[in-house]
């Protein structure tokens, strides 16, 4: 059974930074494209960024230049460094593979407010 445990969220002021982490267990992590997704209240879940097993990355236009995704295959962990945060970045953040998805974790809440 694949398990995803996200952490690192919190309350930050606009312009601030956070680093999210997601530990993946129960699967051959390094074999998959993995990504970060987010869901704000009343909105659909959206892809924020993903990274291939070889380290190639792709970002949503809304976060390009501000967010950086990375992975440590030895630790079965994917990270999301978020800089220059905006109020519209506030959401519940999840990690997962590309579709078909693993069972979703609990997510980590990011709140951006002054």
C-alpha positions in Angstrom: 0.0 0.0 0.0 1.5 3.3 -1.1 1.5 6.0 1.6 2.1 9.7 1.1 3.0 12.0 4.0 3.2 15.7 3.3 4.6 18.3 5.7 6.0 21.8 5.9 3.0 23.9 5.4 2.0 26.8 7.6 1.1 30.4 7.8 3.3 32.9 6.0 3.1 36.5 5.0 2.9 37.5 1.3 6.4 37.4 -0.1 7.5 34.8 2.3 8.8 31.2 1.7 8.0 27.7 2.7 9.5 24.3 1.9 7.2 21.4 1.6 8.3 17.8 1.9 6.5 14.5 0.9 7.7 11.1 1.9 6.5 8.3 -0.3 6.5 4.7 1.0 5.3 1.3 -0.3 6.4 1.7 -3.9 9.5 2.0 -6.2 9.6 5.8 -5.9 12.4 6.5 -8.3 10.5 4.9 -11.1 7.8 7.5 -11.2 7.1 11.1 -12.3 5.9 12.7 -9.1 4.4 16.1 -8.5 2.8 18.6 -6.2 -0.9 19.5 -6.5 -3.0 22.0 -4.6 -6.6 22.6 -3.9 -8.1 25.8 -2.7 -11.6 26.0 -1.2 -14.3 25.8 -3.9 -11.7 25.1 -6.6 -10.6 21.9 -8.4 -7.3 20.3 -7.5 -4.6 21.5 -9.9 -1.1 20.4 -10.8 1.6 22.8 -9.5 4.8 21.1 -10.6 6.1 17.7 -11.5 9.5 16.1 -11.8 10.7 13.0 -13.7 12.9 10.3 -12.3 15.8 12.0 -14.1 15.1 15.4 -12.7 13.3 17.1 -15.5 10.7 19.6 -14.2 7.5 21.3 -15.4 5.6 24.0 -13.7 2.2 25.6 -13.8 2.5 29.1 -15.3 1.2 30.6 -12.1 4.3 29.4 -10.1 7.1 29.6 -12.7 10.1 31.4 -11.3 8.8 31.2 -7.8 8.5 27.5 -7.0 11.1 24.8 -7.3 10.4 21.1 -7.2 13.2 18.6 -6.4 13.5 15.0 -5.3 15.8 12.8 -3.3 15.4 9.2 -4.6 17.5 7.8 -1.8 15.0 9.3 0.8 11.9 8.6 -1.3 11.1 12.3 -0.9 9.9 15.1 -3.1 10.2 18.7 -2.1 8.6 22.0 -3.1 10.5 25.2 -2.4 8.0 28.1 -2.5 9.3 31.6 -2.7 7.6 35.0 -3.1 4.3 33.5 -1.9 1.1 35.2 -2.9 -2.4 35.0 -1.2 -3.6 33.1 -4.2 -1.1 30.3 -3.4 -3.0 29.5 -0.3 -4.4 25.9 -0.6 -4.0 22.4 0.7 -1.0 20.9 -1.0 -0.6 17.3 -1.9 2.0 15.2 -3.6 1.3 12.3 -5.9 2.5 10.6 -9.1 1.1 11.4 -12.5 -2.3 9.7 -13.2 -3.2 7.0 -12.3 -2.8 8.4 -8.8 -1.8 6.7 -5.7 -4.2 7.1 -2.7 -4.0 10.7 -1.7 -2.3 11.7 1.6 -3.7 14.2 4.1 -2.0 17.2 2.4 -0.3 20.1 4.1 -2.0 23.5 4.5 -0.4 26.6 3.2 -1.9 29.9 4.3 -0.6 33.2 2.9 -1.9 36.2 4.8 -0.6 39.4 6.4 
